[in-house]
């Protein structure tokens, strides 16, 4: 018969919340110092303190060895450390028949009847502890599952962030590769166009050199009739004009595309602009036997801008149409205007523009396919120049074509201006020479200086030539010239210093000083005027412009004591 008091104590041991009190009561009941309870953890296979009791013991390895002996043998005794003593104390252990729970008595061994009654009740406690361990394991597994889920979510979030970052990095790399591929393609295209341009430039410059060289040989023979001499001179003049146009176009497109050209603003009748452009383009149109049809409105339509550049826009479009239309073709120029816009259309039935070329037709050095004879000529800069000039006038330009062989159409839109009166466009023709002048030419290019001297002497001027600056200063001492034509790049004294020294001499202080040079940028012109030059002409010299300056110099020479303002003459 198991005592009721012991049963009550085991009821307390069944509950983890009252288990510590139950072990205290059991120790008192058994007459020992302390009672410990251990349950088997099926997962790890060792005995652990029952829930609700202290979970740590000193010398854990010795305790686990003692508990294994209890499980194997049913009971065991040993001397072990425990919380109530600084030294080892006697311990007696008893295991239930199922090997699930062990009760340990510390300090003394209970009486045999008491021990037998406790052993009888241990299976009930073993089942309870096994259930608690299972519950703890389940709670632990759930917690572990929740923790695992939380960490998995964090990992997924981190992986998602990493994935997006990798995708973004990959996209940046892909964009960079695309950009580099496009840049490489553009560089290769630019390099190809550069090579093509240099080949075209060499061809265009060699073409006029051939007839000029042959003309020189004919004149050198000395047997040419006056008519043949005149014909030869006309050939030389045409070819030099062609070379000059090429060089002027190159310089012009450089200045315009870099925004270095300052437009001379004015109010212009677009009909007058078109008329002057047709006049300039007419020789090429007639030479290729084209038919030019004009459709121009009767009422005047005005635009603000630089008259010379506006004429250049229309002229380049007409020349482009003439070059790229087979001989005997048709070119149409239509002009129309509404309240705010002036529209100009140049249309031809020429070779047309390939669809792949059309988006790049206004790029520098871009030309359509051409045969080896290069009948069209040009350097591929005219349309780029037109586009830059149109945009500087606040307008826009477009090009259309139905393809090769279907002709092309260029349309220019410019803002329309309102005006009640418009000044006439200036017109330049040959200037008849005035009275004979005393002229000094200083140029280290002996051939250029001698030829210019022969020409000016042939029309009645008295001309002296010096190939060095110091020689020019010496000649001034003997005869004071009315006009001095000075090269800038002299070997001993540059033209700027020479001009200043001539201005300092009483003989030439009021003379007309004209710079003849290959330097034609705006900064070069400004430097010339600052050095004391009256005018700045670029080589090869425009004879018409030079004659005009000489005529002005002749008119002002008798009384030129400071009343003639010096300024910059811009020749187009």
C-alpha positions in Angstrom: 0.0 0.0 0.0 1.6 3.3 -1.2 1.1 6.1 1.4 -1.2 8.9 0.4 1.4 11.6 1.2 3.8 10.0 -1.3 1.0 10.0 -3.9 0.4 13.7 -3.2 4.1 14.4 -3.7 4.1 12.5 -7.0 1.1 14.6 -8.1 3.3 17.7 -7.5 6.1 16.1 -9.5 3.7 15.6 -12.5 3.5 19.4 -13.1 6.6 21.3 -14.2 5.4 24.3 -12.3 5.3 22.5 -8.9 8.1 20.1 -9.6 10.7 21.9 -7.7 8.4 22.0 -4.6 7.7 18.3 -5.2 11.4 17.4 -5.1 11.8 19.3 -1.9 8.9 17.5 -0.3 10.1 14.1 -1.6 13.6 14.7 -0.1 12.0 15.5 3.2 9.7 12.4 2.9 12.7 10.1 2.0 14.9 11.6 4.7 17.7 12.8 2.2 19.3 16.1 1.6 18.1 16.6 -2.0 16.2 14.8 -4.8 17.0 15.2 -8.5 14.9 14.0 -11.4 16.2 13.2 -14.9 14.3 12.2 -18.0 15.6 10.5 -21.2 15.8 12.7 -24.3 15.0 10.3 -27.1 16.4 12.6 -29.8 19.9 12.9 -28.3 19.8 9.7 -26.3 21.0 11.1 -22.9 19.3 11.9 -19.5 18.5 15.6 -18.9 17.2 17.4 -15.8 13.4 17.3 -15.7 11.7 20.6 -16.8 11.1 22.9 -13.9 14.3 21.9 -12.1 17.8 23.4 -12.4 19.3 22.5 -15.8 23.0 22.7 -15.0 25.3 20.4 -12.9 29.0 20.6 -12.1 31.1 17.9 -13.6 28.5 17.0 -16.2 30.6 14.2 -17.7 30.7 12.4 -14.3 27.0 12.8 -13.9 26.2 11.4 -17.4 28.4 8.4 -16.7 26.5 7.8 -13.4 23.1 8.2 -15.0 24.1 5.7 -17.8 25.0 3.1 -15.1 21.7 3.7 -13.4 19.9 3.1 -16.7 21.9 0.0 -17.5 21.8 -1.6 -14.0 18.5 -0.2 -12.7 20.3 1.5 -9.8 23.7 2.8 -8.9 25.6 4.8 -6.3 28.5 7.2 -6.5 30.1 10.3 -4.9 29.3 13.3 -7.1 29.4 17.1 -6.8 26.1 18.9 -6.2 24.9 22.3 -5.4 24.5 21.9 -1.7 28.2 20.9 -1.1 31.6 22.1 -2.0 32.9 18.5 -2.0 31.6 15.3 -3.5 28.6 13.8 -1.7 27.1 10.3 -1.8 24.4 9.8 -4.5 22.0 6.9 -5.0 20.2 6.6 -8.3 17.1 4.5 -9.3 15.8 4.1 -12.8 12.2 3.0 -13.8 11.7 -0.3 -15.5 11.2 1.4 -18.9 14.5 3.4 -18.7 12.8 6.8 -19.1 13.2 8.4 -15.7 15.9 8.4 -12.9 15.5 9.7 -9.4 18.7 10.6 -7.5 18.9 10.9 -3.7 21.7 13.0 -2.4 23.3 12.9 1.0 21.7 9.7 2.2 20.1 6.5 1.0 16.3 6.3 1.8 14.9 3.4 3.7 14.1 0.3 1.7 10.3 0.5 2.1 10.3 4.2 1.0 12.7 3.5 -1.9 10.4 0.6 -3.0 7.3 2.8 -2.9 9.1 5.5 -4.9 10.3 3.0 -7.5 6.7 1.8 -7.9 5.5 5.3 -8.8 8.4 6.2 -11.2 6.8 4.7 -14.4 3.9 7.3 -14.1 6.5 10.1 -13.8 8.5 8.6 -16.7 5.5 8.8 -19.1 4.8 12.4 -18.0 8.4 13.5 -18.6 8.5 11.7 -22.0 5.3 13.7 -23.0 6.9 17.0 -21.8 10.1 16.2 -23.8 8.0 15.5 -26.9 6.1 18.8 -26.3 9.3 20.7 -25.8 10.7 19.1 -28.9 7.6 20.1 -30.9 7.8 23.7 -29.6 11.4 23.7 -30.4 10.8 22.4 -33.8 8.0 25.0 -34.4 10.3 27.7 -33.2 13.1 26.4 -35.3 10.7 26.2 -38.2 9.6 29.8 -37.6 13.2 30.9 -37.3 14.1 28.9 -40.4 11.2 30.5 -42.2 12.3 34.0 -41.0 15.8 33.4 -42.1 14.6 32.0 -45.4 12.5 35.1 -45.9 15.5 37.3 -45.1 17.7 35.2 -47.4 15.1 35.4 -50.1 14.9 39.2 -49.6 18.7 39.5 -49.7 18.8 37.2 -52.8 16.1 39.3 -54.4 18.0 42.5 -53.7 21.2 40.9 -55.0 19.3 39.7 -58.1 18.0 43.2 -58.8 21.5 44.6 -58.2 23.0 42.0 -60.5 20.3 42.7 -63.1 21.0 46.5 -62.8 24.7 45.9 -63.0 24.2 43.6 -66.0 22.0 46.2 -67.7 24.6 48.9 -67.0 27.3 46.7 -68.5 25.1 45.9 -71.5 24.3 49.6 -72.0 28.0 50.4 -71.7 28.8 47.7 -74.3 26.1 49.0 -76.6 27.5 52.5 -76.1 31.0 51.4 -76.8 29.9 49.4 -79.8 28.0 52.4 -81.2 31.0 54.6 -80.4 33.4 52.2 -82.2 31.0 52.1 -85.1 30.9 55.9 -85.3 34.7 56.1 -85.0 35.2 53.5 -87.8 32.6 55.4 -89.9 34.3 58.7 -89.2 37.7 57.2 -90.0 36.3 55.8 -93.2 34.7 59.1 -94.1 38.0 60.9 -93.3 39.8 58.6 -95.7 37.2 59.1 -98.4 37.3 62.8 -97.8 41.1 62.9 -98.1 40.9 60.9 -101.3 38.2 63.3 -102.7 40.2 66.3 -101.6 43.3 65.0 -103.4 41.2 64.3 -106.5 39.5 67.7 -106.5 42.9 69.5 -106.0 44.7 67.5 -108.7 42.0 68.1 -111.3 42.6 71.9 -111.6 46.3 71.5 -111.3 46.5 69.5 -114.5 45.1 72.2 -116.8 47.0 74.9 -114.9 50.3 73.0 -115.5 49.5 72.4 -119.1 48.5 76.1 -119.6 51.9 77.1 -118.1 53.7 74.8 -120.6 51.7 76.4 -123.5 52.6 79.9 -122.4 56.2 78.9 -121.9 56.5 77.8 -125.6 55.9 81.4 -126.7 54.2 80.4 -129.9 50.6 80.9 -128.8 48.3 83.2 -130.7 46.5 86.0 -128.8 43.3 84.0 -129.0 45.1 80.9 -127.6 46.7 83.0 -124.9 43.2 84.4 -123.9 41.8 80.9 -123.9 44.7 79.6 -121.8 44.3 82.4 -119.3 40.6 81.8 -119.0 41.3 78.1 -118.2 43.8 79.1 -115.6 41.3 81.6 -114.1 38.5 79.0 -114.0 40.7 76.4 -112.4 42.1 78.8 -109.8 38.5 79.8 -109.0 37.6 76.1 -108.5 40.5 75.6 -106.1 39.7 78.8 -104.3 36.1 77.6 -103.9 37.2 74.3 -102.4 39.5 75.9 -99.9 36.8 78.6 -99.0 34.3 75.8 -98.4 36.6 74.0 -96.1 37.3 77.1 -94.1 33.7 78.1 -94.2 32.3 74.8 -92.9 34.9 74.8 -90.1 33.9 78.3 -88.9 30.2 77.8 -89.3 30.0 74.4 -87.6 32.0 75.7 -84.6 29.8 78.7 -84.3 32.6 81.2 -85.2 30.7 83.0 -87.9 29.1 86.3 -86.8 26.0 86.9 -88.9 25.5 90.5 -90.3 21.8 90.9 -89.4 19.5 92.7 -91.9 16.1 92.6 -93.4 16.0 90.8 -96.8 13.4 90.0 -99.5 13.6 86.3 -99.9 12.8 86.7 -103.6 15.9 88.8 -104.1 17.9 86.2 -102.2 16.6 83.5 -104.5 17.3 85.6 -107.6 20.9 86.2 -106.6 21.4 82.5 -105.7 20.1 81.5 -109.1 22.5 83.9 -110.7 25.4 82.3 -108.8 24.3 78.7 -109.5 23.4 79.4 -113.2 26.8 78.5 -114.7 26.8 75.0 -113.2 23.1 74.4 -114.1 23.7 75.6 -117.7 26.9 73.6 -118.0 25.0 70.4 -117.2 22.1 71.5 -119.5 19.5 71.3 -116.7 16.1 72.9 -116.9 15.4 75.2 -113.9 11.8 75.9 -113.1 11.1 78.7 -110.6 7.9 79.2 -108.7 8.2 82.5 -106.8 5.2 84.4 -105.2 4.6 87.9 -106.4 4.2 89.5 -103.0 7.5 90.2 -101.2 8.4 88.0 -98.2 11.1 89.1 -95.8 13.5 87.3 -93.5 16.0 88.5 -90.9 19.6 87.4 -91.4 22.8 87.7 -93.2 22.1 88.3 -96.9 25.3 86.7 -98.1 24.8 83.6 -96.0 21.1 83.3 -97.1 22.2 83.4 -100.7 24.8 80.8 -99.9 22.1 78.5 -98.5 20.1 78.6 -101.7 23.1 78.5 -103.9 24.4 75.3 -102.2 21.1 73.6 -102.6 20.9 74.4 -106.3 24.5 73.4 -106.9 23.8 70.1 -105.0 20.8 69.4 -107.2 22.8 70.2 -110.3 25.7 67.9 -109.4 23.5 65.0 -108.5 21.2 65.2 -111.4 22.3 63.6 -114.8 22.8 66.0 -117.6 19.6 67.4 -119.1 17.7 67.0 -115.8 15.0 69.1 -114.2 15.4 71.2 -111.1 12.5 73.0 -109.5 12.7 75.8 -106.9 9.4 76.7 -105.1 9.1 79.6 -102.7 6.0 80.1 -100.5 5.2 81.9 -97.3 2.5 82.1 -94.7 2.0 84.4 -91.8 5.0 83.2 -89.8 7.2 81.1 -92.1 9.0 81.3 -95.4 9.3 77.9 -97.1 11.8 77.1 -99.9 11.8 73.8 -101.7 14.5 72.6 -104.1 13.5 69.5 -106.0 15.3 67.5 -108.7 14.8 64.3 -110.7 18.4 63.2 -110.1 20.0 60.1 -108.7 18.1 60.3 -105.4 19.2 59.3 -101.9 19.4 55.8 -100.5 17.3 55.2 -97.4 20.4 54.3 -95.3 22.1 57.5 -96.3 19.1 59.9 -95.8 19.5 60.3 -92.0 23.1 61.3 -92.5 22.8 63.5 -95.5 23.6 66.6 -93.5 26.7 65.1 -91.8 30.1 66.4 -92.8 31.9 64.7 -95.7 28.8 62.5 -96.5 28.2 61.8 -100.1 26.1 59.3 -102.1 27.6 56.6 -104.2 29.6 58.0 -107.1 31.5 56.6 -110.0 35.3 56.9 -110.5 34.9 59.8 -112.9 33.5 61.8 -109.9 31.4 63.9 -112.4 29.6 65.5 -109.5 32.7 66.9 -107.8 32.6 68.6 -104.4 33.8 67.5 -100.9 30.6 66.5 -99.2 30.4 69.6 -97.0 27.8 71.7 -98.8 24.7 70.3 -97.1 26.4 70.3 -93.6 27.2 74.0 -94.2 23.6 74.7 -95.3 22.1 73.0 -92.2 24.4 75.0 -89.8 23.5 78.3 -91.5 19.8 77.6 -91.6 19.8 76.8 -87.9 21.8 79.9 -87.1 19.0 81.9 -88.8 16.4 80.2 -86.6 15.2 77.8 -89.2 15.3 74.1 -90.0 15.9 71.9 -93.1 14.7 68.5 -94.1 15.4 66.1 -96.9 13.2 63.4 -98.6 13.7 60.9 -101.4 11.8 57.9 -102.6 15.2 56.2 -103.2 17.9 55.8 -105.8 16.9 57.1 -109.2 13.8 58.9 -107.8 15.3 62.3 -107.2 15.4 64.2 -104.0 13.7 67.2 -102.3 15.2 69.6 -99.8 12.9 72.0 -97.8 14.1 75.0 -95.8 11.8 76.8 -93.3 12.8 80.2 -92.1 11.0 82.6 -89.7 9.2 85.3 -91.7 9.8 89.0 -90.8 7.5 91.9 -91.4 8.9 95.1 -93.1 7.7 98.1 -95.0 11.0 98.7 -96.8 14.1 96.6 -97.4 17.6 97.8 -98.6 18.8 96.4 -101.9 21.3 93.6 -101.8 24.8 94.7 -102.7 26.1 93.6 -106.1 29.8 93.2 -106.9 31.2 93.3 -110.4 34.6 94.0 -111.9 36.0 97.4 -110.7 37.7 99.5 -113.3 41.1 100.7 -112.3 41.4 104.3 -111.1 44.4 106.6 -111.5 47.8 104.9 -111.6 49.2 104.1 -108.1 52.6 103.6 -106.7 52.3 100.1 -105.2 54.8 98.1 -103.1 54.4 94.3 -102.9 56.3 92.5 -100.0 56.0 88.7 -100.3 58.5 85.9 -99.9 56.7 83.8 -102.5 58.6 85.2 -105.5 56.3 83.7 -108.1 53.1 85.0 -106.5 54.7 88.5 -106.0 56.1 88.7 -109.6 52.8 87.6 -111.2 50.8 90.1 -109.2 53.3 92.7 -110.0 53.1 91.9 -113.8 49.3 92.1 -113.6 49.1 95.4 -111.7 51.8 96.9 -113.9 49.9 95.8 -117.0 46.8 97.9 -116.0 48.9 101.0 -115.4 50.2 101.0 -111.9 53.8 101.5 -110.9 54.8 98.4 -108.9 57.9 97.6 -106.8 58.5 94.1 -105.3 60.4 93.0 -102.2 60.8 89.4 -101.1 61.8 90.3 -97.5 60.5 92.8 -95.0 63.8 94.7 -94.6 64.1 95.1 -98.4 60.6 96.6 -98.4 61.6 99.1 -95.7 64.6 100.1 -97.9 62.4 100.6 -101.0 60.1 102.9 -99.1 63.1 105.2 -98.4 63.5 105.7 -102.2 59.9 106.1 -103.2 56.9 106.5 -100.9 54.1 104.1 -102.1 50.4 104.8 -102.1 49.5 101.2 -101.4 51.4 98.4 -99.7 50.4 94.8 -100.3 52.1 92.8 -97.4 52.4 89.1 -96.8 52.0 88.1 -93.2 54.4 85.1 -93.0 57.6 86.8 -94.0 60.9 85.1 -93.1 62.7 88.0 -91.5 59.9 90.3 -90.1 56.4 89.1 -89.9 53.7 91.2 -91.6 52.2 92.5 -88.4 55.5 94.0 -87.2 56.2 95.3 -90.7 52.9 97.1 -90.9 53.6 98.8 -87.5 57.0 99.9 -88.8 55.5 101.3 -92.0 52.8 103.2 -90.0 55.7 104.7 -87.9 57.4 106.1 -91.1 56.3 109.5 -92.3 56.4 108.3 -95.9 53.8 105.5 -95.3 51.9 106.7 -92.3 48.9 107.5 -94.4 49.4 104.8 -97.1 46.8 102.1 -97.7 48.0 98.8 -96.1 46.5 95.6 -97.4 47.3 92.2 -95.9 47.7 89.4 -98.5 47.8 86.1 -96.6 46.7 82.5 -96.3 45.5 83.2 -92.8 41.8 83.9 -93.0 40.2 83.3 -89.6 38.3 86.1 -87.8 41.1 86.3 -85.2 43.7 86.8 -88.1 41.6 89.6 -89.6 41.2 91.3 -86.2 45.0 91.1 -85.6 45.7 92.6 -89.0 43.5 95.6 -88.2 45.1 96.0 -84.8 48.6 96.0 -86.4 47.6 98.9 -88.7 46.3 97.2 -91.8 43.4 98.8 -93.6 42.2 95.6 -95.2 42.7 91.8 -95.0 42.6 89.7 -98.2 43.1 85.9 -98.2 45.1 84.1 -100.9 44.6 83.4 -103.7 43.6 87.1 -104.1 40.2 88.0 -105.4 41.3 90.3 -108.2 37.9 92.0 -108.3 38.1 92.9 -104.6 41.7 94.0 -104.9 40.9 96.3 -107.8 38.0 97.8 -105.8 40.3 98.5 -102.9 42.9 100.0 -105.3 40.2 102.2 -106.9 39.2 103.4 -103.5 42.8 104.0 -102.7 43.3 106.0 -105.9 40.2 108.1 -105.1 41.5 109.0 -101.6 45.2 109.1 -102.3 45.6 112.8 -103.1 44.0 113.9 -99.8 44.4 110.9 -97.5 45.8 112.7 -94.5 43.9 110.7 -91.9 40.4 111.3 -93.2 40.1 107.7 -94.5 38.9 105.4 -91.7 40.6 102.0 -91.5 38.4 98.9 -91.2 37.9 95.3 -91.8 36.7 94.2 -95.3 35.1 90.8 -95.1 35.1 89.2 -98.6 32.9 86.2 -99.3 
